[in-house]
Structure formats: structure tokens, C-alpha cells
Amino acid sequence: MSTGGAIITAMPCRNVDHGDGRHAIVCGPPARARKCIVCGVSTKEPKLCDFPVGKGKTCDAPMCRACARHTDPDTDFCPRHDDFMKGRLKL
């Protein structure tokens, strides 16, 4: 296969641990760190808030594992939306 003189570099791959025994191999540019909206710590593997905000979209607020409120095997909420779901906050 000809590359037309272009230099091809392989994308780095990494193993992602989902924390529940599942793993995935992800290839692509290195993940950039995102700050947790609760404590401000930088994390390259943030949990994203799964609260539905309409039109098939979710809140997606980034959180570190310690601050995310884990509700189901694959569902995490930010503290604000978790409080709303539990009836402790009105939006």
C-alpha cells in the first residue's frame, strides 16, 4: 500500500478498566485530562453524568471516580442530578 510519501505513525493504544471487570482497548490520541466539576482534580478517565437533559443527550459533567454518584452498573450522576433524582433538590 502506498502512502504517497506521508509518514504514518501508529496511534497509541491503552487498556481501559471500566471498574466492573470489563476492559476495553482504545486506540487514538492520548486522552486529555478533564477537571472534576466537584473537587477540581484532573483525571484522564472521568465519569460523565448520565442524567438525561433532552433530545437524547445527557449532562456529561466530568467527575473523578470519588465524586461520581454511582447508581446502577453503568450509570453515574453528578451530585446535583443525584440529589434531584432522590427528591432532595428541585431544578
C-alpha positions in Angstrom: 0.0 0.0 0.0 1.4 3.4 -1.0 1.3 6.3 1.4 2.3 8.9 -1.1 5.4 9.7 0.8 3.5 10.5 4.0 4.9 9.3 7.3 2.4 7.1 9.1 2.6 6.8 12.8 0.7 4.3 14.8 -1.8 5.7 17.3 -1.1 4.7 20.9 -3.4 2.1 22.4 -4.3 1.7 26.0 -6.3 -0.7 28.2 -9.3 1.0 29.8 -10.6 -0.6 33.0 -14.4 0.0 33.4 -14.1 -0.9 37.1 -16.6 -3.7 36.9 -14.4 -6.4 35.5 -14.8 -5.2 31.9 -11.8 -3.9 29.9 -11.5 -2.2 26.5 -8.6 -1.5 24.3 -8.8 2.1 23.0 -6.6 3.4 20.3 -6.2 7.0 19.3 -4.7 10.2 20.5 -3.9 10.3 24.2 -6.8 11.2 26.4 -6.7 14.8 27.7 -7.2 15.3 31.4 -10.5 16.8 32.4 -11.3 18.5 35.8 -13.9 17.1 38.1 -16.7 19.5 38.5 -17.0 18.7 42.2 -13.4 18.7 43.6 -11.4 20.1 40.7 -8.9 17.1 40.5 -7.7 16.4 36.9 -8.5 12.9 35.6 -7.8 11.2 32.3 -10.7 8.8 32.8 -13.6 10.9 34.1 -17.0 9.5 34.9 -19.7 11.5 33.0 -23.1 12.4 34.4 -25.8 10.2 32.8 -28.7 12.5 33.7 -31.0 13.0 30.6 -31.3 16.6 29.6 -33.4 16.1 26.4 -33.2 15.2 22.8 -31.2 12.0 23.6 -28.4 14.0 25.3 -27.1 13.6 28.9 -25.5 16.1 31.3 -22.0 14.7 30.7 -20.4 16.7 33.5 -17.0 15.2 34.2 -16.3 13.8 37.6 -13.5 11.8 39.2 -14.4 8.3 40.5 -14.6 9.5 44.1 -17.1 12.3 43.4 -19.4 10.5 40.9 -22.5 9.1 42.5 -22.8 5.6 41.1 -26.4 4.5 40.9 -26.5 1.4 38.6 -23.9 -0.8 37.0 -23.4 1.7 34.1 -25.0 4.9 35.5 -23.3 7.8 37.3 -24.8 11.1 38.3 -23.2 14.4 39.3 -24.2 15.4 42.9 -26.8 17.9 41.7 -28.6 15.5 39.5 -28.3 12.7 42.1 -30.0 14.9 44.6 -32.7 15.8 42.1 -33.4 12.1 41.4 -33.6 11.4 45.1 -36.1 14.3 45.6 -33.7 16.4 47.6 -33.4 19.2 45.0 -35.8 20.9 42.6 -34.4 22.1 39.3 
